[in-house]
Amino acid sequence: MVDWFKFIGSNKRLLNFGFLFNFFSSFGQTFFISLFVPFWVETFKISNATFGSMYATVTIISAFLLSLSGKYIDHMPLKKFGSIVFIALVISVVFMSQSYHWPVLMASLLLVRFFGQGLMIHTSSTGIAKHFENNRGKALGFTALGHPAGQFALPLLILPLIALVGWRSGLVYMVVAASVLVLPALWAITPVTGLEPDIAKKTNIIDKSSFNYFASSKFWIMAANIFLVPFICTAVFLYQYTIGQSKGWDASWVAFSFTFYAVFNALALLLSGNLVDRYSGLKLFPLYLIPTLLALVFISFIDNKWIFPLFYALLGISSGLGSTVKTAMQVEIYGTGNLGKIRSYFSTLLVLSTALGPPVFGYFFDHYYSFNAIMLIFGTIVLFVIGLSFSLTKNQKVI
């Protein structure tokens, strides 16, 4: 614990930036946007199904835009790139607050998803990974705590705010508060710790075309691994009350169970830093999926209501460990020179997984697959991907 305090004290500027960027990426996350959906459905006179279809569409488009834009962090100072991303997010949220027709709402939602869920997280993870070597795991783990912190704090803040001033003004107040916190953190990043444009030269990494990455089996094994946990988690989150009903659990028990995800996600994030620094992301890459495999197997065969908190705790462990392990793994495989470019591809896949999970699970539910059968199907897929991921540990050379 003393080492943690010394580490944070010695690197507080970058760590503060990374934490806040992850925290306020919540503006583009599904859990935050879902708080406004009832108001939008009423205001714009659209159905939930229509909104769901449009939401999936803008998510896919934002993922495509991320694959094109993420590479520019490799060629700009972190302060400049981060400022562009955050200011664009603020403008997007204000634009959303002034939407009076549903096409305008969808356009603003696309921007908020792109800059929030996409580039805010990409900027934080890539910037931190590039600037830490010996303690990269600790840095990634600490800054990733911004995610569960946002999931916990923002709903508690925004719901009373909406009740007091309405959803439009509530959004404006939230981005004003975010600006007060984030802009000083960005300005505090000095040129010494900023992301220098010539960093690719310093790391002796030669830029490669996208085809070189896509033609490698390593890329697709990593892609399959990275795709799974957000794919499963997003679908389970969306259908958790349907799952509870199928198991005979009431809504309050489902809500109670979900808190275990947040708690164990945060604990795993803290643990992940030390694990990565000690064992490397490469060695941990296949292992962090094991809690997810256990969660899927347990809930398939056990109907006792206490299995749901355990299920969410295991998913939280995989999600927390994966947040650090996946980025560290990408650095160890590809180096830091083109990290922004390669991470943009994987971030695109991650965003796509959150868009595809709900409709795939919905298809199974609509075709009368039991929840237990669905969990076994994806448990088998997870087991297969774990086996593939172990093959990456045989060769640690940068490709």
Long-range contacts (C-beta under 8 A, 24 or more apart in sequence): 4-138, 7-135, 7-138, 8-142, 11-132, 11-135, 11-139, 13-185, 13-188, 13-189, 13-190, 13-193, 14-127, 14-128, 14-131, 14-132, 14-139, 14-189, 14-193, 15-128, 15-139, 15-142, 15-143, 16-185, 16-188, 17-78, 17-82, 17-124, 17-127, 17-185, 17-186, 17-188, 17-189, 18-124, 18-125, 18-127, 18-128, 18-139, 18-142, 18-143, 18-146, 19-142, 19-143, 19-145, 19-146, 19-149, 20-146, 20-181, 20-182, 20-185, 21-82, 21-86, 21-120, 21-121, 21-123, 21-124, 21-143, 21-146, 21-182, 22-120, 22-121, 22-124, 22-143, 22-144, 22-145, 22-146, 22-147, 22-150, 23-146, 23-147, 23-149, 23-150, 24-86, 24-89, 24-116, 24-120, 24-146, 24-150, 24-178, 24-181, 24-182, 25-116, 25-117, 25-120, 25-121, 25-124, 25-146, 25-147, 25-150, 26-116, 26-147, 26-150, 26-151, 26-154, 27-89, 27-93, 27-112, 27-116, 27-120, 27-174, 27-175, 27-178, 28-89, 28-112, 28-113, 28-114, 28-115, 28-116, 28-117, 28-118, 28-120, 29-116, 29-117, 29-150, 29-151, 30-117, 30-234, 30-237, 30-354, 31-151, 31-155, 31-237, 32-150, 32-154, 32-155, 32-158, 33-109, 33-112, 35-155, 35-158, 35-159, 35-162, 36-162, 36-167, 36-171, 39-162, 39-167, 40-102, 40-105, 44-101, 44-102, 44-105, 46-102, 52-358, 54-106, 54-109, 55-109, 56-355, 56-358, 56-359, 57-106, 58-106, 58-109, 58-110, 58-113, 59-113, 59-351, 59-352, 59-354, 59-355, 60-352, 60-355, 61-110, 61-114, 62-110, 62-113, 62-114, 62-117, 62-118, 62-351, 63-118, 63-348, 63-349, 63-351, 63-352, 63-355, 64-348, 65-114, 65-118, 66-114, 66-118, 66-119, 66-122, 66-344, 66-347, 66-348, 66-351, 67-344, 67-345, 67-347, 67-348, 68-344, 69-119, 69-344, 70-118, 70-119, 70-122, 70-126, 70-340, 70-341, 70-343, 70-344, 70-345, 70-347, 70-348, 71-338, 71-340, 71-341, 71-344, 72-340, 73-122, 73-123, 73-126, 73-127, 73-195, 73-340, 74-199, 74-200, 74-337, 74-338, 74-339, 74-340, 74-341, 75-197, 76-195, 76-197, 77-191, 77-194, 77-195, 77-196, 77-197, 78-123, 78-127, 78-130, 78-131, 78-189, 78-193, 78-194, 78-195, 79-186, 79-187, 79-189, 79-194, 81-123, 81-127, 81-195, 82-123, 82-127, 82-186, 82-189, 83-183, 83-186, 85-115, 85-119, 85-120, 85-123, 86-120, 86-179, 86-182, 86-183, 86-186, 88-115, 88-119, 89-115, 89-116, 89-119, 89-120, 89-175, 90-175, 90-178, 90-179, 92-116, 93-171, 93-172, 93-174, 93-175, 94-171, 94-172, 94-175, 96-171, 97-167, 97-168, 97-169, 97-171, 97-172, 98-168, 113-351, 117-351, 117-354, 118-347, 118-351, 121-347, 122-340, 122-343, 122-344, 122-347, 125-327, 125-343, 126-327, 126-339, 126-340, 126-343, 127-195, 128-327, 129-327, 129-328, 129-330, 129-331, 129-336, 129-339, 129-343, 130-195, 130-199, 130-336, 130-339, 131-193, 131-195, 134-277, 135-273, 135-277, 136-276, 136-277, 136-328, 136-331, 137-272, 137-273, 137-274, 137-275, 137-276, 137-277, 137-278, 137-281, 137-324, 137-328, 138-273, 138-274, 138-277, 139-273, 140-272, 140-273, 140-276, 140-323, 140-324, 140-327, 140-328, 141-269, 141-270, 141-271, 141-272, 141-273, 141-274, 141-276, 141-323, 141-324, 142-269, 142-270, 142-273, 144-269, 144-272, 144-320, 144-323, 144-324, 145-266, 145-269, 145-270, 147-265, 147-269, 147-323, 148-262, 148-265, 148-266, 148-269, 149-266, 151-262, 152-262, 199-336, 199-337, 200-337, 200-338, 201-337, 202-337, 203-335, 203-336, 203-337, 204-335, 204-337, 205-334, 205-335, 205-336, 205-337, 205-338, 205-398, 206-337, 207-337, 207-338, 207-341, 208-338, 210-345, 212-399, 213-342, 213-345, 216-399, 218-333, 218-392, 218-399, 219-345, 221-385, 221-388, 221-389, 221-391, 221-392, 222-285, 222-329, 222-330, 222-333, 222-346, 222-389, 222-392, 223-345, 223-346, 223-349, 224-385, 224-388, 225-285, 225-286, 225-289, 225-326, 225-385, 225-388, 225-389, 226-322, 226-326, 226-346, 226-349, 226-350, 226-353, 227-349, 227-350, 227-352, 227-353, 228-289, 228-292, 228-353, 228-378, 228-381, 228-382, 228-385, 229-289, 229-292, 229-315, 229-318, 229-319, 229-322, 230-319, 230-350, 230-353, 230-354, 230-357, 231-353, 231-354, 231-356, 231-357, 231-360, 232-292, 232-296, 232-315, 232-357, 232-378, 233-315, 233-319, 233-357, 234-353, 234-354, 234-357, 234-358, 235-357, 235-358, 235-360, 235-361, 236-315, 236-361, 238-357, 238-358, 238-361, 239-358, 239-361, 239-362, 239-365, 242-365, 243-371, 244-308, 246-370, 246-371, 247-303, 247-305, 247-308, 247-371, 248-303, 248-305, 249-305, 249-308, 253-305, 253-308, 254-308, 256-309, 257-308, 257-309, 257-311, 257-312, 258-312, 259-312, 260-309, 260-310, 260-312, 260-313, 260-316, 261-312, 261-313, 261-315, 261-316, 261-319, 262-316, 263-313, 263-316, 264-312, 264-313, 264-314, 264-316, 264-317, 264-320, 265-316, 265-317, 265-319, 265-320, 266-316, 266-320, 267-316, 267-317, 267-320, 268-316, 268-317, 268-318, 268-319, 268-320, 268-321, 269-320, 269-321, 269-323, 269-324, 271-320, 271-321, 272-320, 272-321, 272-323, 272-324, 272-325, 273-324, 275-321, 275-325, 276-324, 276-325, 276-328, 280-328, 280-332, 281-324, 281-325, 281-326, 281-327, 281-328, 281-329, 281-330, 281-331, 281-332, 282-329, 282-332, 282-333, 282-392, 282-393, 282-396, 283-393, 284-321, 284-325, 284-329, 285-325, 285-326, 285-329, 285-389, 285-392, 285-393, 286-386, 286-387, 286-389, 286-390, 286-392, 286-393, 288-318, 288-321, 288-322, 288-325, 289-318, 289-322, 289-382, 289-385, 289-386, 289-389, 290-318, 290-386, 291-315, 291-317, 291-318, 291-321, 292-318, 292-382, 293-379, 293-382, 293-383, 293-386, 296-375, 296-376, 296-378, 296-379, 296-382, 297-375, 297-376, 297-379, 299-372, 299-375, 300-372, 300-373, 300-375, 300-376, 300-379, 301-372, 332-396, 333-392, 333-396, 333-398, 333-399, 334-398, 334-399, 335-398
